[in-house]
Amino acid sequence: MNAALTGYAGERVFVTGDTGFKGGWLCYWLTRLGAEVSGYALPPEHERGLYLRLGLGELIDHRDGDVRDLAALTAAMREARPRVVFHLAAQALVKPSYDDPVGTFATNVMGSVHLLEAVRRCDSVESVVFVTSDKCYQNREWAWGYRENDALGGHDPYSASKAAAEVVFASYRASYFGDGRVGLASVRAGNVVGGGDEAHARIVPDCIRALRAGEPLVLRRPEARRPWQHVLEPLGGYLLLGRRLLDDANRFGGAWNFGPRPESVRTVRDVAERMLAGWGAGASRVVVEPADFHETQILRLSADKAHQELGWSPRWGFEATLDRTAAWYRAEADGVADLRAFTAEQIDAYMVASEEGAR
């Protein structure tokens, strides 16, 4: 894996959603690989989020913008002249999608159309990694993992918007990029966790807010099972895929899952208890309050395709993932002198684990 990642040195890379949790980790990793990174996103939403806590604005060329604005997005991409594009900008939460379905569909569907249109209008682009979600599948509460060729669908507006984004992606790929000049891949990951996530209605940041305040942690569906993975796991897959698309657009194009091993499909309660233990002193108690909106009870992904065709596989198990996540928040809360260096250590540790696993 590391051999492929070294190929980012000097590459021009464009990332939408760089001010978000997942986008921030990706951008910081890319800067450490020597890439020239341009970002396009709404301003950072959380003062304690990763983007501001690491000072990423000092390391990349960021432009405030909305993916719903085709002209601004196209202008930003043309100015950056990237070779590789990672599309992460999205309305990324289930609960807010119920409150604002119009905004969710506008961002996740038309924002996807605009991203792909911008790529069409920017002749420097050769590789596009288009991020959707594991929730794009028509969830039948199966015990086994969904594969890339399983049916798309979605009960809630968020899931439906991600399924629709996948349909948009497939249409654009077939209609405009069949000549192989640009490689395009859509990627679907499990529930990602890691330091610097401050979103509401997500289990890990909800845990951290309760711990900071010394208040009870409220769980909506403690027995719901999800494929938990550290944010670096799928990002490593995205980076690997972004490079492979430059080598062979047709072979590596299409849909890809990046999910954890089966033993990392655990309950929300398991996550909460591990985070509370990892935080240490002053841990909060857990309170269950039933949710008033629909969410799936069980969800798993099959990453067999990524393992067999890309040589990618997860490296950190459930315990290591939650322990490293808790350690990041603990370091931030304790005022560690150089949070950027602490974050770099976690990235380096993951790359070492990846290299050792590939031997």
Steps between C-alpha positions, in 0.01 A plus 500: 500500500771749590666461161183631336466784748848633433371586154313800641815705547466810282152404374231768481196373692157662539285405801139604552389495860848572634365685806307190611620220725583245233622760251729654760672170573540437126650842433746475786608155385545629143719789619718251685533304176624812323188580297398853403148511645216735408180486701144615430234496771276700726683675786582275799191438710663408832771690686639177644479309173808355334542770233541784748674301773776397258517835323449332163436836335874563537589180314258495206348747255141518624211684339163548669226374273184294467471198268152623415668789316613354167674813374705550817594132523606489135706817536677367810585170332625665183720733702646210700555286187511173696593162361311319778162595651347367823134590547397491868273805533158389622219530751623195687249426776175306520315708762552840329380345175157457658501866609620632162438250219511770231843620609622141533396406146628831360844447652538126452334461160535830315832560673616172346374609158694825537819321604487273195416794273799689638719198423368499143601865466849459648739328258773442759301237695592135446376331820181551704414328829131566565404435864147392589402274793434145614140617547453523121389134496139388524530374856323173567655449846710213367760335721752491215678789333369693201701467181559766237241347265219483758191716455513869592230668704421690817222541754610833649580808287874473569526138384278568198713801404815288507337229288391769254855640494625154400251493210620845391860382518434187292313704239779756463767233487318313224392808306807723508808306614485178305817578307718428806661845505371554855472220753199526731425287804220527757589389850284387791637470854374385835439719804824691542633629832809693599618817667364838401142403418262750666178422311176466693299176507812288451593261776868588551471881509185463710709292742771763511258787563345305789844426643616860471187621676483220755146421387328168420547364149166452326474209254219473244539137394762332718461157339528619139800336330730688262830434317731724710841595363761766559480784248850414374382158379272612216716805428793267437279315254397824330860610464602164360210504255573857391848391391382180335251695287791692352653171391187330362177699489286216373623224728471701822193706414155431642379427853711390799425415863745567783371336815648347817537135589184322623613517864488881479127497430396589854217670685470869577519405868835326440636820346375715785644274769841481329514878458406558863770257612758653267432852626593408855411708804159656529321264261129564452215256546283380211130581465275353231232718341311345204537686170199646321629431147589191297855364485619158387572250776783309332733590212809327365722539196695243303847631408601184311540688173741755652696221667532286188545766232671785688684310770327714763385363833424656841791514746355619831241295687209639699691549826802668337269726298307626803809524720683718247190712458464553874873576526469780242214668686678454831811666357290789367323542835830490691645772276777295340766743376490391135172339398612501138802286590280269711270453199799435275613225739166325457527523121855368510396212728225405258737509202746276685218256578398506134852434380549214744168348400596508131816296553 
